[in-house]
Amino acid sequence: FKYVTDGSDVSNTNGPVEMKSKAKWDGDVLVVETKGSMQGNDLTLTDKWSLSGDGKTFKMSRHIKVAQGEFDQVYVYDKQ
């Protein structure tokens, strides 16, 4: 996926699904909102990407909103 951080729309394709994303900085956190439709159902992803102060931990928190409901995922990557 490609993003620009000025808040303008960018199109990306994930398999057969075209997604539109907007990315912007909120302090030290990169916030990316992505919208699309999969099999006729709307999908919204709100990702918050952050790096720890020591640069050793990268975290991406994702809020997913679909017709069936909403849920959250968190990905944490530690530098080795």
C-alpha positions as CSV (number, residue, x, y, z in Angstrom):
1,F,0.0,0.0,0.0
2,K,1.1,3.6,-0.7
3,Y,0.1,6.6,1.4
4,V,0.7,10.3,1.5
5,T,0.6,12.1,4.8
6,D,-1.2,15.3,3.7
7,G,-4.7,13.9,4.3
8,S,-5.5,13.5,0.6
9,D,-7.1,10.3,-0.9
10,V,-5.0,7.5,-2.2
11,S,-6.3,4.4,-4.0
12,N,-4.9,1.0,-3.2
13,T,-5.9,-2.5,-4.4
14,N,-6.1,-5.4,-2.0
15,G,-6.8,-8.5,-4.1
16,P,-10.1,-7.7,-5.9
17,V,-11.0,-4.8,-3.5
18,E,-10.2,-1.2,-4.2
19,M,-9.6,0.8,-1.1
20,K,-9.4,4.6,-0.5
21,S,-7.1,5.8,2.2
22,K,-6.3,9.1,4.0
23,A,-3.2,9.4,6.1
24,K,-2.2,12.2,8.5
25,W,0.1,12.7,11.5
26,D,-1.4,13.2,14.9
27,G,1.6,14.2,16.9
28,D,4.0,11.2,16.7
29,V,1.2,8.8,15.6
30,L,0.4,8.2,11.9
31,V,-3.3,7.7,11.5
32,V,-4.6,6.0,8.3
33,E,-8.3,5.7,7.6
34,T,-9.2,3.3,4.8
35,K,-12.6,2.7,3.3
36,G,-13.8,0.1,0.8
37,S,-16.5,-2.4,0.0
38,M,-16.1,-6.2,0.0
39,Q,-18.9,-8.3,-1.5
40,G,-21.3,-5.4,-1.2
41,N,-20.4,-4.7,2.4
42,D,-18.8,-1.4,3.5
43,L,-15.5,-1.7,5.4
44,T,-13.6,1.0,7.4
45,L,-10.2,0.5,8.9
46,T,-8.6,3.1,11.2
47,D,-5.0,2.3,11.8
48,K,-2.7,4.1,14.3
49,W,1.0,3.5,13.8
50,S,3.5,4.4,16.4
51,L,7.2,3.8,17.3
52,S,8.4,3.7,20.9
53,G,10.8,6.4,22.0
54,D,13.8,4.1,22.0
55,G,12.9,2.9,18.4
56,K,12.7,-0.8,19.5
57,T,8.9,-1.3,19.4
58,F,6.6,-0.6,16.5
59,K,2.8,-0.8,17.2
60,M,-0.2,-0.7,14.9
61,S,-3.6,-0.5,16.5
62,R,-6.5,-1.2,14.1
63,H,-10.2,-0.5,14.5
64,I,-12.3,-2.4,12.1
65,K,-15.9,-1.4,11.3
66,V,-18.1,-3.7,9.1
67,A,-21.8,-4.3,8.8
68,Q,-21.7,-7.1,11.4
69,G,-20.1,-4.9,14.0
70,E,-16.8,-3.3,15.2
71,F,-13.6,-4.8,16.7
72,D,-10.0,-4.0,17.4
73,Q,-6.7,-5.6,16.6
74,V,-3.2,-4.7,17.9
75,Y,0.1,-5.7,16.2
76,V,3.3,-5.2,18.2
77,Y,6.7,-5.7,16.6
78,D,9.9,-5.8,18.7
79,K,13.3,-5.1,17.1
80,Q,15.8,-7.8,17.8
